[in-house]
Amino acid sequence: MGLLIAGTGALGCLFAARIARAGNEVTMLGSWTEGLVALRQQGVRMLDLDGSTQNYSVGVMNGSGSKVKYKQALVLVKSWQTERVAEQLDRYLSIDGMVLTLQNGLGNDDILKQIIGAERVALGVTTVGARMLQPGTVQFTGDGKVIIGSHPNIGGLTKLLQKSGFQVEIVPDPVSLLWGKLVINAAINPLTALLRVANGELLERPVARELMAETAREAALVAEKQGIKLPYPDPIISVEQVARNTAANYSSMLQDVQRGTVTEIEAINGAIVRRGESLGVSTPINRVLWLLVKSLGHH
């Protein structure tokens, strides 16, 4: 029965558009009313890198009573929605079904595995760029990879993503990549959200740049203490490179703050602080950023 995508935000819409464009049946599961209304009316609208806009029709559901069972699902919701979505996916997934999480932050795969079962959950990371223009309308902002941890049942999903034009890599240990992305998100996202600036501006302001570097260094120490080898030799060089490459982008955390919705601060800096505490690694800067973003409200 085609593919189920949990999430109607930027990445959910981008993956849905590209997979539907390749001739596959896609159903989107969401809870954002305006998003669901727009998707029902016009499908997903995607503004491509070449400036063209196209609509792709998708199935839409809000999680109330579907009898259909899906063999494949992608999880692209915010980390604070993972538990609710896991309960829904447990109902909609066939016995031999497979779920791939490509979410930001720490612990999403653990929540999914507890509820759905480890044999039906794979962990991945994506560097594909997308921006929500309005409900149901997404701008594709940059090609990237979909990197998936090897899993005996992931073959079908891998083929589907490749046929839809995604660059897919299978790696034995996705945890290293997850932490690689986590360190960078922890250093860029809260600072942009608090200062209300695009990513590149952090490099233009010496104090912000220093804070970004310190945050990345702290988070990298937590990874190191667990024996996790990051996918780059120097976290500070890497985080500055990402800020440079995405200079005009507004981070998802800044977009959440501007929209007045819940951020992913708990699963990013909050998770680093908690993991640091359990390992005896001090993370004062991540802690302050975590508390400051939480104090903006909407939590």
Residue pairs with C-beta under 8 A, 6 or more apart in sequence:
1 25
1 68
1 69
1 70
1 71
2 24
2 25
2 26
2 27
2 59
2 70
2 72
3 19
3 24
3 25
3 26
3 27
3 70
3 72
3 73
3 74
3 160
4 27
4 28
4 29
4 70
4 72
4 73
4 74
4 89
4 92
4 93
5 12
5 15
5 16
5 19
5 26
5 27
5 28
5 29
5 73
5 74
5 76
6 12
6 29
6 30
6 73
6 74
6 75
6 76
6 77
6 85
6 88
6 89
7 28
7 29
7 30
7 74
7 75
7 76
7 77
7 78
7 81
7 85
8 28
8 30
8 32
8 35
8 36
8 39
8 135
8 136
9 32
9 35
9 76
9 77
9 78
9 132
10 130
10 131
10 132
10 138
10 252
11 76
11 102
11 126
11 128
11 130
12 28
12 30
12 74
12 76
12 77
13 28
13 39
13 44
13 46
13 130
13 132
13 136
13 137
13 138
14 46
14 128
14 130
14 138
14 140
15 74
15 76
16 26
16 28
16 44
16 56
16 58
17 44
17 45
17 46
17 54
17 56
17 138
17 140
18 46
18 164
18 165
18 166
19 26
19 160
19 161
19 164
20 26
20 43
20 44
20 56
20 57
20 58
21 54
21 56
21 164
21 165
22 163
22 164
22 165
24 160
24 163
24 164
25 59
26 56
26 58
26 59
27 58
27 59
27 60
27 61
27 68
27 70
28 39
28 44
28 58
28 59
28 60
28 61
29 61
29 62
29 63
29 85
29 88
29 92
30 36
30 39
30 60
30 62
31 62
31 63
31 81
31 84
32 135
34 135
35 135
35 136
36 60
36 62
37 135
38 134
38 135
38 136
38 137
39 58
39 60
39 135
39 136
40 60
41 136
42 55
42 136
43 55
43 56
43 57
43 58
43 136
44 55
44 56
44 58
44 136
44 137
44 138
45 53
45 54
45 55
45 136
45 137
45 138
46 53
46 54
46 55
46 56
46 137
46 138
46 139
46 140
47 53
47 133
47 137
47 138
47 139
47 140
48 54
48 140
49 140
49 141
49 142
49 143
63 88
66 92
68 92
69 92
69 93
69 94
69 97
70 92
70 93
70 94
70 97
71 93
71 94
71 96
71 97
71 98
71 156
72 97
72 98
72 99
72 100
72 156
72 157
72 160
73 89
73 92
73 93
73 97
73 98
73 99
73 100
74 99
74 100
74 101
74 102
74 157
75 82
75 85
75 89
75 99
75 100
75 101
75 102
75 103
75 108
75 112
76 102
76 103
77 85
77 103
78 103
78 256
78 262
78 264
79 103
79 104
79 105
79 107
79 108
79 264
79 266
79 267
80 262
80 264
80 266
80 267
82 101
82 103
82 107
82 108
82 111
82 112
83 111
83 115
86 111
86 112
86 114
86 115
86 116
87 115
89 99
89 112
89 115
89 116
90 115
90 116
93 99
93 116
93 120
96 153
97 120
98 120
98 121
98 122
98 151
98 153
98 154
98 156
98 157
99 112
99 116
99 120
99 121
99 122
100 121
100 122
100 123
100 124
100 148
100 154
100 157
101 108
101 109
101 112
101 121
101 122
101 123
101 124
102 124
102 125
102 126
102 146
104 181
104 182
104 185
104 252
104 264
104 267
104 268
105 182
105 185
105 264
105 266
105 267
105 268
105 271
106 178
106 182
106 267
106 268
106 271
106 272
106 275
107 267
107 271
108 267
109 121
109 123
112 121
113 121
119 153
120 153
122 148
122 149
122 151
122 153
122 154
122 157
123 148
123 149
123 174
123 175
123 178
124 146
124 147
124 148
124 149
124 174
125 146
125 147
125 174
125 177
125 178
125 180
125 181
126 144
126 145
126 146
126 147
127 144
127 145
127 147
127 181
128 142
128 143
128 144
128 145
128 146
128 166
129 140
129 141
129 142
129 143
129 144
129 246
129 249
130 138
130 139
130 140
130 141
131 138
131 139
131 141
131 249
131 250
132 138
132 139
132 255
133 139
141 249
142 246
143 167
144 167
145 166
145 167
145 168
145 169
146 161
146 166
146 167
146 168
146 169
147 168
147 169
147 170
147 171
147 174
147 177
148 154
148 157
148 158
148 168
148 169
148 170
148 171
148 174
149 170
149 171
149 172
149 173
149 174
149 175
150 170
150 171
150 172
154 170
158 168
158 170
161 168
162 168
171 177
175 228
176 228
176 229
176 230
176 231
177 231
179 223
179 228
179 230
180 230
180 231
180 232
180 238
182 219
182 223
182 268
182 271
182 272
183 216
183 219
183 220
183 223
183 230
183 235
183 238
183 239
184 216
184 235
184 238
184 239
184 242
185 251
185 268
186 215
186 216
186 219
186 268
186 269
186 272
186 286
186 289
187 212
187 213
187 215
187 216
187 219
187 235
187 239
188 199
188 202
188 212
188 239
188 242
188 243
188 251
189 251
189 252
189 253
189 254
189 264
189 265
189 268
190 215
190 253
190 265
190 268
190 269
190 289
190 290
190 292
190 293
191 202
191 208
191 211
191 212
191 215
191 289
192 198
192 199
192 201
192 202
192 250
192 251
192 253
192 254
193 251
193 253
193 254
193 256
193 257
193 263
193 293
193 296
194 289
194 292
194 293
194 296
195 201
195 202
195 205
195 208
196 254
196 257
196 258
197 208
197 254
198 247
198 248
198 249
198 250
199 242
199 243
199 246
199 247
199 248
199 249
199 250
199 251
200 243
200 244
200 246
200 247
200 248
201 208
202 208
202 209
202 212
202 243
203 209
203 240
203 243
203 244
203 247
209 240
211 285
212 239
212 240
212 243
213 236
213 239
213 240
214 285
215 269
215 285
215 286
215 289
216 235
216 236
216 238
216 239
217 235
217 236
218 272
218 276
218 281
218 283
218 284
218 285
218 286
219 235
219 272
219 283
219 286
220 230
220 235
221 276
221 281
221 283
222 272
222 275
222 276
222 279
222 281
222 283
223 230
224 230
225 276
225 279
225 280
225 281
226 275
226 279
232 238
250 258
252 264
253 263
253 264
253 265
253 268
253 293
256 262
256 263
256 264
256 298
257 263
257 293
257 296
257 298
260 297
260 298
261 298
262 298
262 299
263 293
263 296
263 298
263 299
265 289
265 290
265 293
265 294
265 299
266 290
266 294
266 299
269 286
269 287
269 289
269 290
269 293
270 290
270 294
272 283
272 286
273 283
273 286
273 287
273 290
276 282
276 283
276 286
277 283
